[in-house]
Amino acid sequence: MNPTAREKRVVGQMIGLYCRTHHGGGDPLCPSCAQLYAYACRRLDACRFGADKPPCEVCSVHCYAPGCRMRIREVMRYAGPRMFFVHPLEALRHLWRRLFGCRGAVPTRSRMTAPPGQKKNRKP
């Protein structure tokens, strides 16, 4: 799954969690939260960095309008800590990417090997 699709899914989960608690919606979202989710998806699709985009919180380009930025920040402040209980795998992936600075999935053994043509640094 590409990073943009993953971010859309996680933002949708966070907005759903927020909406379920604050507006009694969740599935389907209330009109206000559905509008915020659609806006977030449009912003992710229009990101100038594409698949190599940094996390929005550290991005040098603020593409959200100020009002929407405040709303999505409120959603994330509420839903972020609760994601460990509702969507634990997504929360762990997010924590891994934050701690180790990688955008992709958790490294597997095959990713940790040397690229073809290069020898591993092994002690004799």
C-alpha positions as CSV (number, residue, x, y, z in Angstrom):
1,M,0.0,0.0,0.0
2,N,1.4,3.4,-0.9
3,P,2.0,6.0,1.8
4,T,-0.8,8.3,0.6
5,A,-3.4,5.6,0.7
6,R,-2.2,4.5,4.2
7,E,-2.5,8.1,5.4
8,K,-6.0,8.5,4.0
9,R,-7.0,5.3,5.8
10,V,-5.5,6.4,9.1
11,V,-7.0,9.9,8.8
12,G,-10.4,8.3,8.1
13,Q,-10.1,6.1,11.2
14,M,-9.1,9.1,13.3
15,I,-12.0,11.2,12.1
16,G,-14.4,8.3,12.5
17,L,-13.3,7.9,16.1
18,Y,-13.6,11.6,16.8
19,C,-17.0,11.8,15.1
20,R,-18.4,8.8,16.9
21,T,-17.6,10.3,20.3
22,H,-18.3,14.0,19.6
23,H,-21.1,14.0,17.1
24,G,-22.7,10.5,17.5
25,G,-21.7,9.6,13.9
26,G,-18.8,7.5,12.9
27,D,-20.2,5.3,10.2
28,P,-21.4,7.2,8.2
29,L,-19.6,10.4,9.3
30,C,-21.7,13.4,10.2
31,P,-21.6,16.1,7.4
32,S,-19.0,18.2,9.1
33,C,-16.6,15.3,9.6
34,A,-17.3,14.0,6.1
35,Q,-16.4,17.4,4.7
36,L,-13.1,17.4,6.8
37,Y,-12.2,13.9,5.5
38,A,-12.9,14.8,1.9
39,Y,-10.7,17.9,2.4
40,A,-7.9,15.9,3.9
41,C,-8.0,13.4,1.0
42,R,-7.9,16.2,-1.5
43,R,-4.9,17.7,0.3
44,L,-3.1,14.3,0.3
45,D,-3.8,13.8,-3.4
46,A,-2.5,17.3,-4.2
47,C,0.7,17.0,-2.1
48,R,3.6,18.2,-4.1
49,F,6.0,15.7,-2.5
50,G,4.0,12.7,-3.7
51,A,4.9,9.3,-2.3
52,D,8.0,10.8,-0.6
53,K,6.0,13.3,1.5
54,P,7.1,13.9,5.1
55,P,4.5,13.7,7.9
56,C,2.3,16.7,7.7
57,E,3.3,17.9,11.2
58,V,6.9,18.4,10.1
59,C,6.3,19.5,6.5
60,S,7.7,22.8,5.3
61,V,4.6,23.5,3.1
62,H,1.4,24.1,5.0
63,C,-1.3,23.2,2.5
64,Y,-4.3,23.1,4.9
65,A,-6.4,26.3,5.2
66,P,-6.1,27.7,8.7
67,G,-9.6,26.7,9.8
68,C,-9.2,23.1,8.5
69,R,-5.8,22.9,10.1
70,M,-7.3,23.7,13.5
71,R,-10.1,21.2,13.0
72,I,-7.7,18.3,11.9
73,R,-5.4,19.2,14.8
74,E,-8.3,18.9,17.2
75,V,-9.3,15.5,15.7
76,M,-5.7,14.2,15.9
77,R,-5.2,15.4,19.5
78,Y,-8.3,13.6,20.6
79,A,-8.0,10.4,18.4
80,G,-4.2,10.0,18.5
81,P,-3.8,8.6,22.0
82,R,-7.0,6.5,21.6
83,M,-5.8,4.8,18.4
84,F,-3.7,2.4,20.6
85,F,-7.0,1.0,21.9
86,V,-9.1,1.1,18.7
87,H,-6.5,0.5,15.9
88,P,-3.4,-0.8,17.7
89,L,-1.5,-1.8,14.5
90,E,-1.8,1.6,12.9
91,A,-0.7,3.2,16.1
92,L,2.3,1.0,16.4
93,R,3.2,1.7,12.7
94,H,3.0,5.4,13.4
95,L,5.2,5.1,16.5
96,W,7.7,3.1,14.5
97,R,7.9,5.7,11.8
98,R,8.2,8.5,14.3
99,L,11.0,6.8,16.3
100,F,13.0,5.5,13.5
101,G,12.2,8.1,10.8
102,C,11.2,5.7,8.0
103,R,8.1,6.2,5.9
104,G,7.8,2.5,4.9
105,A,6.8,-0.6,6.8
106,V,8.8,-2.1,9.6
107,P,12.0,-3.4,8.1
108,T,12.2,-7.1,7.5
109,R,15.2,-9.4,7.2
110,S,15.4,-9.0,3.4
111,R,15.5,-5.2,3.7
112,M,18.3,-5.4,6.1
113,T,20.7,-7.3,3.8
114,A,23.2,-5.5,1.7
115,P,22.2,-4.4,-1.8
116,P,23.3,-6.7,-4.7
117,G,26.9,-6.3,-5.6
118,Q,27.9,-5.1,-2.1
119,K,29.5,-7.2,0.5
120,K,28.3,-7.1,4.1
121,N,30.7,-5.7,6.7
122,R,31.4,-8.8,8.7
123,K,34.1,-9.3,11.2
124,P,36.7,-12.0,10.3
